[in-house]
Amino acid sequence: MSSQRSRLVWFDANRVCAAVGVVLIHTTTDFAGRPFPGVEPGERFVPVLLRSIGEFSGSEMFFFFSLFLMAMRVDRSRPGYREAISVQAGRLLVPFAFWTVFYAFFRLLKADAFGYAPQYLASLGEAETWVSYFLLGRSQYHMHFLPTLFAIFLFFPVMRIAMRYPVLGVMLFATLGAMDHVQRYFWSIDIDPLTRAYLVRITKVWGYVGYGLAAFAIYSLWRDGLPRGESKLIRRGAFYFASMVYIATLPFFGKALFDGVWGVRTGWDYYGHFLMPLFIFCIFMGGQFLDWSPRWSRLAKYTFGVYLVHPLIIDLFDVAVFRSGLSDLLSPTLLVLARLAVVLPAAFGLALLIERTRPLAWTIGLGEPPWKWSRGAPAGKS
């Protein structure tokens, strides 16, 4: 096991790059999350380009390496179903509940600055709002990750088949295709938007089980040992396929560039986006024998925290820029570069601060949850 741990610095580097990618995605839009529709295409070229680069490692990458870790834990400890799900519930759903409540009220700050606080406050008084917050993760745009990942973990006995038969990892293509087919239908019919959101999320969970099949299959191959030469071949091939699926997404980003709107991912726009995590992961795994700095591992433990806290830094930045009047002076390029320069280091810094604020470390996965505090110090590392 120690040799496996020493070989996992590449994995930690992947986690750090994924965190940077998520921050890059969320810092390269206007205040409403749009690709700056009110300017000329040339003025939004850099924001759209940076967004496309960020999607090399977005939230789907977090799903992928989380499922790879799940495969490792299942393989090492062979837990029963109830035990495995209980552990994941503690790791995911308890921080999720905390951040759901936090963001539900924290968003009032931006709502007040941008003039929609009354409407937002009224929505907080509706039961269906809170149900969607806790089931769909709608309290903030990134919170969907935690309940969705937990729901995917429920299928880990299915994913274990791919550990025994790694060829089943290719079923990711099929599950993504089925998900796309069904979701297109849901978007084409006239039903209640919230009902549609639940149906889309259900099909997303079923479709993302394909990521689990791929992750368990790749873990099986990595566990059995990939020689240096084969690793190099995997890395070379993954670079090609990653570049190919990036090319496939260019029409999606072209629409954002020329029309100032996010289009609908269809065809290879869709497959290019959702297959990217597989090939990026293989790039890092194929580089497992490179001389990785141990700094990657030190940074990697904060990536979960960075994922959770970066939207609050973005909101604080946006409110400050908007209220100061700087938003009228900054071009889209300068706005997104300034936002990225502030948000990325601040998110890592806040994650570090939360870790050191010992009773809060559990909220970013770096300490024991409250119900275990009676057994020892609140800051016990998990």
Buried (B, 14 or more C-beta within 10 A) or exposed (E): EEEEEEBBBBBBBBBBBBBBBBBBBBBBBBBEEBBBEEBEBEBBEBBBBBBBBBBBBBBBBBBBBBBBBBBBBBBEEEBEEEEBBEBBEBBBBBBBBBBBBBBBEBBEBBBBBBEEBEEBEEBBEEEEBBEBBBEBBBBBEBBBBBBBBBBBBBBBEEBBBBBEEBEBBEBBBEBBBBBBEBBEEBEEEEEEEBEBBBBBBEBBBBBBBBBBBBBBBBBBBBBEEBEEEEBBEBBEBBBEBBEEBBEBBBBBBBBBBEEBEBEEBEEBBBBBBBBBBBBBBBBBBBBBBEEBEEEBBEBBBBBBBBBBBBBBBBBBBBBEBBEEEEBEEBBBBEBBBBBBEBBBEBBBBBBBEBBEEBBBBBBBBBBBBEEBBEEEEBBBEE
